Amino acid sequence: MFNYAIMAHTPADSAEVVNGRVTEVPLEKLTGDFNQKNFMIKFRVNEVRGNNAFTSFDGHRLTSDYKRALTRRKNSRIDCNFVLKLQDDVQIRIKPILMVDKRIKKSQERVLRATAHKCIDESLTKLNISETLKKIYSGDLSKEVATMLKSTYPTKRVEISKISVMNPSSLMEVPPEDEELERIIEEANTKPTPKTKEVSQDDETTIDNEEETKSEDIDYSSMKVAELKELLKEKDLPVSGTKAELIERLQA
């Protein structure tokens, strides 16, 4: 799905220490689709040739900011955790998040988890890893699961929070030949730098207002103290005090 692209540089004293390292890049960087900026894709080095390291897909996670923005007041967030075996014998651990508009009972959560598990299992186990990733990153899987869940309970949103490949050796690919590799590197080095879009003062004001509104909508009470302290550190605010004091500090 990702073809061959130069993603990152890693310092090393020798080629042996590079094997097994993991790098993480935004999906937007690989596809050019701004709507996919919240997916952080992980790749694991499985072969080193000279100064070049070759990787295979290792999983993804949603950015912390995006996950926090999904949590709203008076909503229920249901975390799921499934293990699936795909058509090409690749095993993945997939962690969807189900967002419901109202607070719901534990029994309703169990029903929604079971329904989501059944839908995802039926949808993905007949696909290979490439087809699975395309279905996830296009948003088709989330829409499909949300539609099925709505018949059980009004579900606002479904997101695939995390994926981990449990048998990475099954994804190892044959790296390109030296001539093909040189062409890829040359194209990457000669690619024009994208122009930076200028933001006017009015646009900055609008962005600030949107961020303030988003901050007000976040349900801090559903977060753990460690998560609240992390947000306070990002804003250079004191992290001491009770949970109520931390929330009050964030909402100020």
Secondary structure, DSSP 8 states (H G I E B T S, - for coil): ---S--------SSGGGTTT-EEEEEHHHHH--GGGTTEEEEEEEEEEETTEEEEEEEEEEE-HHHHHHH-BTT-EEEE--EEEE-TTS-EEEEEEEEEESS---HHHHHHHHHHHHHHHHHHHTTS-HHHHHHHHHTTHHHHHHHHHHHTTS-EEEEEEEEEEES-GGGG------HHHHHHHHHHHHHS---------HHHHHHHHHHHHHHHHHB-GGGS-HHHHHHHHHHTT----S-HHHHHHHHH-
